[in-house]
Amino acid sequence: LSGNGQTVTAGATPPATDPASSALAAPSGRRFVRLLTTAQRDEPDTLRRWTLGDFFTSAPVLAGSVNLGGLALSRHEGLDPYRLRYPQGTVQGQASLPSDVEVYVDGQRVRTERVRPGEFEIRDITAQQGARAVQVLVRDPFGRVRQYDYALYTSDQLLPRGVHDYQYAVGALRRRYGNGSADYGSPALTGWHRWGARETLTLGLHAQGRAGLLNAGPQFTATL
């Protein structure tokens, strides 16, 4: 630890576990205040993260973050950077003969597939978030082309169908953070859970509580 007003972090990292502690040097240079002391265990197969110690909770739109000393369980997308974090586009069409299908997003070809006669569906069309124009060209063996046009909207506020996102935490409220090293208050709990009901609809619940106070409610995110 060195320097006035500097934050330092120390720790060791055995497999799948990350303990760490931080402290703040006071302006006088003679006193150090402990900030966060945390041990984390990650489970990459399930994207779960266990946190023991001091932490700031994450919070949905209708709730606030709190500083707790305790235990938390959450889903952490960063454990698998290649997993799709929000619904991708889906397009449909029809082919009278075995055909080649080309998918264009804002004029850029993003997919080519061979389809059988009949109705077809192409899922997970990769596109940047926001509103996009999609064209689907169906080319049969005789060179005839049928075009389908779609308006596509994607957002990271939506979850893919069937995917859950959550955090549950219980502990004691941290008081005088930055001024006191171990000042904890009353027990508290907080939690939220979101679920991708459909590609265009995500449902959720959140709750926060301590003695004499409870804040809870539903939430939803939808593409209209």
DAGIHU-V973242 format. One record per backbone hydrogen bond with DSSP energy under -1.0 kcal/mol. CO is the residue of the C=O (numbers start at 0). NH is the residue of the N-H. If there is no record, write none. Layout:
co->CO nh->NH
co->CO nh->NH
This chain:
co->2 nh->5
co->5 nh->24
co->7 nh->22
co->9 nh->20
co->11 nh->18
co->13 nh->16
co->15 nh->41
co->19 nh->37
co->20 nh->9
co->21 nh->34
co->22 nh->7
co->23 nh->32
co->25 nh->28
co->30 nh->25
co->32 nh->23
co->35 nh->21
co->36 nh->53
co->37 nh->19
co->38 nh->51
co->39 nh->17
co->40 nh->49
co->42 nh->45
co->42 nh->46
co->42 nh->47
co->46 nh->75
co->47 nh->42
co->48 nh->73
co->49 nh->40
co->50 nh->71
co->51 nh->38
co->52 nh->69
co->54 nh->67
co->59 nh->62
co->65 nh->56
co->66 nh->173
co->67 nh->54
co->68 nh->171
co->69 nh->52
co->70 nh->169
co->71 nh->50
co->72 nh->167
co->73 nh->48
co->75 nh->78
co->76 nh->79
co->79 nh->82
co->88 nh->124
co->90 nh->121
co->92 nh->119
co->94 nh->117
co->98 nh->114
co->99 nh->138
co->100 nh->112
co->101 nh->136
co->102 nh->109
co->102 nh->110
co->103 nh->134
co->104 nh->107
co->107 nh->104
co->110 nh->102
co->112 nh->100
co->114 nh->98
co->117 nh->94
co->119 nh->92
co->121 nh->90
co->124 nh->88
co->129 nh->153
co->131 nh->151
co->132 nh->105
co->133 nh->149
co->134 nh->103
co->135 nh->147
co->136 nh->101
co->137 nh->145
co->138 nh->99
co->139 nh->142
co->143 nh->139
co->145 nh->137
co->147 nh->135
co->149 nh->133
co->151 nh->131
co->153 nh->129
co->154 nh->157
co->159 nh->162
co->162 nh->195
co->164 nh->193
co->165 nh->74
co->166 nh->191
co->167 nh->72
co->168 nh->189
co->169 nh->70
co->170 nh->187
co->171 nh->68
co->172 nh->184
co->175 nh->178
co->175 nh->179
co->182 nh->174
co->185 nh->172
co->187 nh->170
co->188 nh->208
co->189 nh->168
co->190 nh->206
co->191 nh->166
co->192 nh->204
co->193 nh->164
co->194 nh->196
co->194 nh->202
co->195 nh->161
co->197 nh->200
co->199 nh->222
co->200 nh->197
co->201 nh->220
co->202 nh->194
co->203 nh->218
co->204 nh->192
co->205 nh->216
co->206 nh->190
co->207 nh->214
co->208 nh->188
co->209 nh->212
co->212 nh->209
co->214 nh->207
co->216 nh->205
co->218 nh->203
co->220 nh->201
